Amino acid sequence: LLLNDDLMSIFKANDLCNRAGIDTISAGATIAFAIECYENNLISKDDTDGLELTWGNSETILTLLNKMINREGFGDLLADGSKIAAEKLGKGSEYAMHSMGQELGMHSPKYYKNMGTTMAFDPTPGRHTTASLDFFVMGPIIKPNGLFEGLTLPRKFKRPGDDRSEAEKLFTAIMQFTHSIGLCEFAYVFQKYPLFELIKAIVGWDLTIEEAIKTGRRIQTLRQAFTLREGIDIIKNRLPERTVTVDYLERANSAE
């Protein structure tokens, strides 16, 4: 994201975020926002406490991250994320890659179209871990140890316009159930994952996959109800234009 190839500085940045309770994706995307503003002359060294914001400058990245954590100087402007920072600056919103204030990860909705749907319209938009049918379609995730065997879910879609809504709804329910019991989604890629045996051993519940899906749907309904109660019309949300229009693969392949 920041063109930083200094692995030790990346470890350090992750450690700083974890200790401060800051989201790594939001921190990185917000620093990227600041760099784009700087290179497009929307801000200068007078605004950045003398920092020269350039891609791949690991020392500056760590300095700025520390400023954000401690809300010092220019870091205070960035500490609430790219959306708020752009509003405070009164410019640069075209460089703020977020969905209703949540910075986007490195999962391009132009290529992961169902990820784009989740990023735009989930009750907590912008998050790649909430649900995405793309993960179902692209890998062995739905049949680890026969866990979801028997569920009606198309593995491949022949045309971009094929209706994926039911499958997306199913995956959303499964992911919400997974989150509710504190498990990691990555576990589903393993071929032997005794999910319900683990639940039985830990809390003594005899659950079925159908009950898990029902629970997940109840959770998702409650999440959506909360969003509506707070006056947020999620259906009007739109992702930043360039996340769905710019061909990054073409740009990368043509780069010198």
C-alpha positions as CSV (number, residue, x, y, z in Angstrom):
1,L,0.0,0.0,0.0
2,L,2.7,2.5,1.0
3,L,5.4,0.9,-1.3
4,N,7.4,0.2,1.9
5,D,9.7,-2.9,1.4
6,D,11.4,-2.5,4.7
7,L,10.1,-5.6,6.5
8,M,11.4,-4.7,9.9
9,S,9.6,-1.3,9.8
10,I,6.4,-3.1,8.8
11,F,6.8,-5.4,11.8
12,K,7.3,-2.3,14.0
13,A,4.3,-0.5,12.5
14,N,2.1,-3.5,13.2
15,D,3.4,-3.7,16.8
16,L,2.7,0.0,17.3
17,C,-0.8,-0.3,16.0
18,N,-1.5,-3.4,18.2
19,R,-0.2,-1.7,21.3
20,A,-2.2,1.4,20.7
21,G,-5.4,-0.4,19.6
22,I,-5.3,1.1,16.2
23,D,-6.5,-0.7,13.0
24,T,-3.6,-1.4,10.7
25,I,-5.6,-1.1,7.6
26,S,-7.1,2.3,8.6
27,A,-3.6,3.5,9.7
28,G,-2.0,2.5,6.5
29,A,-4.7,3.8,4.2
30,T,-4.8,7.1,6.1
31,I,-1.0,7.6,5.7
32,A,-1.5,6.8,2.0
33,F,-4.1,9.5,1.9
34,A,-1.7,12.0,3.4
35,I,1.1,11.0,0.9
36,E,-1.2,11.5,-2.0
37,C,-2.3,14.9,-0.7
38,Y,1.4,15.8,-0.3
39,E,2.5,14.7,-3.8
40,N,-0.5,16.5,-5.3
41,N,0.4,19.7,-3.5
42,L,-2.7,19.9,-1.4
43,I,-0.5,20.0,1.7
44,S,3.2,20.9,2.3
45,K,5.9,20.5,4.8
46,D,4.4,23.5,6.7
47,D,1.4,21.2,7.3
48,T,3.2,18.0,8.0
49,D,5.6,19.2,10.8
50,G,8.4,19.2,8.3
51,L,7.9,15.6,7.1
52,E,8.5,14.9,3.5
53,L,5.7,12.4,2.7
54,T,6.9,10.1,0.0
55,W,6.1,6.5,-0.9
56,G,8.3,3.8,0.6
57,N,9.9,6.1,3.2
58,S,9.8,3.7,6.2
59,E,11.3,6.2,8.7
60,T,8.8,8.8,7.9
61,I,5.9,6.3,7.9
62,L,6.9,5.2,11.5
63,T,7.3,8.8,12.6
64,L,3.9,9.8,11.3
65,L,2.3,6.7,12.8
66,N,3.6,7.6,16.2
67,K,2.3,11.1,15.7
68,M,-1.2,9.7,14.9
69,I,-1.1,7.4,18.0
70,N,-0.2,10.3,20.3
71,R,-2.3,12.9,18.4
72,E,0.7,15.1,18.0
73,G,0.8,17.9,15.4
74,F,-0.1,16.7,11.9
75,G,-0.8,13.3,13.4
76,D,-3.7,14.7,15.2
77,L,-5.3,15.6,11.9
78,L,-5.0,12.1,10.7
79,A,-5.8,10.2,13.9
80,D,-9.6,9.9,13.1
81,G,-9.0,8.5,9.7
82,S,-8.9,9.7,6.1
83,K,-12.6,10.8,5.9
84,I,-12.4,13.1,8.8
85,A,-9.0,14.3,7.8
86,A,-10.3,15.3,4.3
87,E,-13.2,17.1,5.9
88,K,-10.9,19.0,8.2
89,L,-8.6,19.9,5.4
90,G,-11.5,20.9,3.2
91,K,-9.8,19.0,0.3
92,G,-8.4,15.7,-0.8
93,S,-11.5,13.6,-0.4
94,E,-10.7,12.0,-3.8
95,Y,-7.7,10.4,-2.2
96,A,-9.6,9.1,0.9
97,M,-10.3,5.4,0.1
98,H,-13.0,4.6,2.6
99,S,-16.6,3.4,2.9
100,M,-18.6,5.5,5.3
101,G,-15.4,6.3,7.3
102,Q,-13.9,2.8,7.3
103,E,-10.7,2.6,5.2
104,L,-10.7,-0.2,2.6
105,G,-8.2,-3.0,2.6
106,M,-6.2,-4.3,-0.4
107,H,-9.1,-6.3,-1.8
108,S,-10.1,-4.5,-5.0
109,P,-13.9,-4.4,-5.5
110,K,-13.3,-4.1,-9.2
111,Y,-12.0,-7.7,-9.3
112,Y,-13.8,-9.0,-6.1
113,K,-17.2,-7.8,-7.0
114,N,-19.0,-9.5,-4.1
115,M,-16.4,-8.0,-1.8
116,G,-17.5,-4.7,-3.2
117,T,-21.1,-5.4,-2.3
118,T,-20.1,-6.3,1.3
119,M,-17.8,-3.2,1.6
120,A,-20.7,-0.9,0.4
121,F,-23.8,-2.4,2.0
122,D,-22.9,-4.4,5.1
123,P,-24.2,-2.7,8.4
124,T,-20.5,-2.0,9.1
125,P,-19.3,-1.2,5.6
126,G,-15.7,-1.3,4.4
127,R,-14.7,-4.5,6.2
128,H,-13.3,-7.4,4.2
129,T,-13.9,-9.9,7.1
130,T,-17.6,-9.4,7.4
131,A,-18.5,-11.6,4.4
132,S,-17.7,-12.1,0.8
133,L,-18.9,-14.7,-1.5
134,D,-15.7,-14.4,-3.5
135,F,-13.9,-16.4,-0.8
136,F,-16.5,-19.2,-1.3
137,V,-16.2,-19.2,-5.1
138,M,-12.4,-19.1,-5.3
139,G,-11.4,-21.9,-3.0
140,P,-12.1,-25.0,-1.0
141,I,-13.6,-23.1,1.9
142,I,-17.1,-24.6,1.8
143,K,-16.1,-28.2,2.3
144,P,-13.6,-28.5,5.1
145,N,-14.1,-32.0,6.5
146,G,-17.6,-31.9,5.0
147,L,-18.7,-29.1,7.4
148,F,-21.0,-27.4,4.9
149,E,-21.6,-30.3,2.7
150,G,-25.2,-30.5,1.5
151,L,-25.8,-26.8,1.5
152,T,-27.1,-25.4,-1.7
153,L,-24.4,-23.0,-3.0
154,P,-23.1,-22.6,-6.5
155,R,-19.4,-22.9,-6.8
156,K,-19.1,-21.0,-10.1
157,F,-21.1,-18.3,-11.8
158,K,-21.2,-18.3,-15.6
159,R,-22.1,-14.6,-16.1
160,P,-21.4,-11.4,-14.1
161,G,-25.2,-10.8,-13.8
162,D,-26.0,-14.2,-12.2
163,D,-28.0,-13.8,-9.0
164,R,-25.6,-14.3,-6.1
165,S,-27.8,-12.8,-3.4
166,E,-28.9,-16.1,-1.7
167,A,-25.3,-17.4,-1.7
168,E,-24.1,-14.1,-0.3
169,K,-26.7,-14.2,2.4
170,L,-25.7,-17.7,3.4
171,F,-22.0,-16.8,3.6
172,T,-22.8,-13.7,5.7
173,A,-24.7,-15.8,8.2
174,I,-21.8,-18.3,8.5
175,M,-19.3,-15.5,9.0
176,Q,-21.4,-13.8,11.7
177,F,-21.8,-17.1,13.5
178,T,-18.0,-17.6,13.3
179,H,-17.4,-14.2,14.7
180,S,-19.8,-14.7,17.5
181,I,-18.0,-17.7,18.9
182,G,-14.6,-16.0,18.6
183,L,-13.1,-18.2,15.8
184,C,-10.9,-17.2,12.9
185,E,-12.2,-17.4,9.4
186,F,-8.9,-18.8,8.1
187,A,-9.6,-22.0,10.0
188,Y,-12.2,-22.9,7.3
189,V,-9.6,-23.5,4.7
190,F,-8.2,-26.5,6.5
191,Q,-9.5,-29.8,5.3
192,K,-10.2,-31.1,8.8
193,Y,-11.9,-28.6,11.0
194,P,-14.3,-30.2,13.6
195,L,-16.1,-26.9,14.4
196,F,-19.2,-28.4,16.0
197,E,-17.1,-31.0,17.9
198,L,-15.1,-28.1,19.4
199,I,-18.2,-26.2,20.4
200,K,-19.6,-29.4,22.0
201,A,-16.3,-30.0,23.9
202,I,-16.1,-26.4,25.2
203,V,-19.7,-25.4,26.1
204,G,-21.6,-28.7,25.7
205,W,-23.9,-27.5,22.9
206,D,-25.1,-29.9,20.2
207,L,-25.4,-27.5,17.2
208,T,-26.0,-28.3,13.6
209,I,-25.0,-26.3,10.6
210,E,-28.6,-25.2,10.1
211,E,-28.8,-23.9,13.6
212,A,-25.5,-22.0,13.1
213,I,-26.8,-20.4,9.9
214,K,-30.0,-19.4,11.7
215,T,-28.0,-17.8,14.5
216,G,-25.8,-16.0,12.0
217,R,-28.9,-14.5,10.3
218,R,-30.3,-13.3,13.6
219,I,-27.0,-11.6,14.3
220,Q,-26.9,-9.9,10.9
221,T,-30.5,-8.8,11.3
222,L,-29.7,-7.2,14.6
223,R,-26.7,-5.4,13.2
224,Q,-28.8,-4.0,10.4
225,A,-31.6,-3.0,12.8
226,F,-29.0,-1.0,14.8
227,T,-27.8,0.8,11.7
228,L,-31.4,1.7,10.7
229,R,-32.1,2.9,14.3
230,E,-29.2,5.2,14.1
231,G,-30.6,6.8,10.9
232,I,-28.0,5.4,8.5
233,D,-29.4,4.5,5.1
234,I,-26.8,2.1,4.0
235,I,-28.3,1.4,0.6
236,K,-27.3,4.9,-0.5
237,N,-23.6,4.3,0.3
238,R,-21.2,4.2,-2.6
239,L,-17.6,3.1,-2.8
240,P,-14.9,5.6,-4.0
241,E,-15.1,5.8,-7.8
242,R,-11.6,4.7,-8.5
243,T,-11.9,1.5,-6.5
244,V,-14.4,0.2,-9.0
245,T,-13.1,1.9,-12.2
246,V,-9.3,2.0,-12.2
247,D,-7.6,-1.0,-13.7
248,Y,-4.7,-1.5,-11.3
249,L,-3.6,-4.7,-13.0
250,E,-3.2,-2.9,-16.3
251,R,-1.3,-0.1,-14.6
252,A,1.0,-2.5,-12.8
253,N,1.7,-4.5,-15.9
254,S,2.6,-1.4,-17.9
255,A,4.8,0.1,-15.2
256,E,8.5,0.5,-15.9
